[in-house]
Amino acid sequence: MEQKELQKVIEKAAQERGCSVYELMFNDDDNVFEVTLDKEGAGVDLEDCEYVHRAVLSAFDRNIEDYALTVGSRGISSEEADSLLKTINE
């Protein structure tokens, strides 16, 4: 998968949702990509993340490209979110 092509798809989809790409991390060895979105004046919601994720899924065949993609929002880390969920569920 070409990084430039992937980046264009991600940036276009983010822009369509009124978001910007805050961070885009590539791990070419494992074909793992992490996208962090931001939205000025509002919070990034689940629909924003899903929209970007689905745009990538429709542009690149996961069975052929063999990649993993995570789309999240700027804010707390996944570790902090897991910790917070554990305290809520207790």
C-alpha positions as CSV (number, residue, x, y, z in Angstrom):
1,M,0.0,0.0,0.0
2,E,1.3,3.4,-1.0
3,Q,1.6,5.7,2.0
4,K,0.8,8.8,-0.1
5,E,-2.4,7.2,-1.5
6,L,-3.5,6.2,2.0
7,Q,-2.8,9.6,3.4
8,K,-4.8,11.2,0.6
9,V,-7.8,9.0,1.4
10,I,-7.6,9.7,5.1
11,E,-7.2,13.4,4.7
12,K,-10.1,13.7,2.2
13,A,-12.4,11.6,4.5
14,A,-11.4,13.6,7.6
15,Q,-12.1,16.9,5.8
16,E,-15.5,15.7,4.6
17,R,-16.4,15.2,8.3
18,G,-15.0,18.6,9.3
19,C,-12.0,17.0,11.0
20,S,-8.2,17.3,10.5
21,V,-5.6,14.6,10.7
22,Y,-3.7,15.4,13.9
23,E,-1.3,12.5,13.6
24,L,-0.7,9.7,11.2
25,M,1.6,6.9,12.2
26,F,2.9,4.2,9.8
27,N,4.5,1.0,10.8
28,D,5.5,-0.4,7.4
29,D,7.0,-3.6,8.8
30,D,3.7,-4.8,10.1
31,N,1.4,-2.7,7.9
32,V,-0.2,-1.1,10.9
33,F,-1.5,2.5,10.6
34,E,-2.8,4.7,13.3
35,V,-4.8,7.8,12.6
36,T,-5.6,10.5,15.2
37,L,-8.3,13.0,14.3
38,D,-9.0,16.5,15.7
39,K,-11.9,18.8,15.1
40,E,-11.7,22.5,15.8
41,G,-14.5,23.9,18.0
42,A,-16.0,20.4,18.6
43,G,-15.1,17.0,19.7
44,V,-14.4,14.1,17.3
45,D,-17.2,11.6,17.7
46,L,-17.5,7.9,16.8
47,E,-19.2,8.6,13.5
48,D,-16.2,10.7,12.4
49,C,-13.8,7.9,13.2
50,E,-16.0,5.3,11.5
51,Y,-16.3,7.5,8.4
52,V,-12.6,7.7,8.0
53,H,-12.1,4.0,8.7
54,R,-14.8,3.0,6.2
55,A,-13.2,5.3,3.5
56,V,-9.9,3.4,3.9
57,L,-11.7,0.1,3.8
58,S,-13.5,1.0,0.5
59,A,-10.2,2.3,-1.1
60,F,-8.0,-0.6,-0.1
61,D,-8.9,-4.3,-0.1
62,R,-7.8,-5.5,3.4
63,N,-7.4,-9.0,2.2
64,I,-5.0,-8.0,-0.5
65,E,-3.1,-5.2,1.3
66,D,-3.1,-7.1,4.7
67,Y,-3.1,-4.0,7.0
68,A,-4.4,-3.0,10.4
69,L,-6.0,0.4,10.9
70,T,-6.9,2.3,14.1
71,V,-8.7,5.6,13.9
72,G,-9.1,7.6,17.1
73,S,-9.5,11.1,18.4
74,R,-7.1,13.4,20.1
75,G,-7.5,13.3,23.8
76,I,-7.1,10.5,26.2
77,S,-5.0,7.6,25.2
78,S,-6.4,4.1,24.7
79,E,-4.7,3.0,27.9
80,E,-6.3,5.9,29.8
81,A,-9.7,5.0,28.3
82,D,-9.4,1.3,29.3
83,S,-8.5,2.4,32.8
84,L,-11.4,4.8,33.0
85,L,-13.8,2.0,31.8
86,K,-12.6,-0.3,34.5
87,T,-13.3,2.2,37.2
88,I,-16.8,2.8,35.8
89,N,-17.6,-0.9,35.6
90,E,-16.5,-1.6,39.2
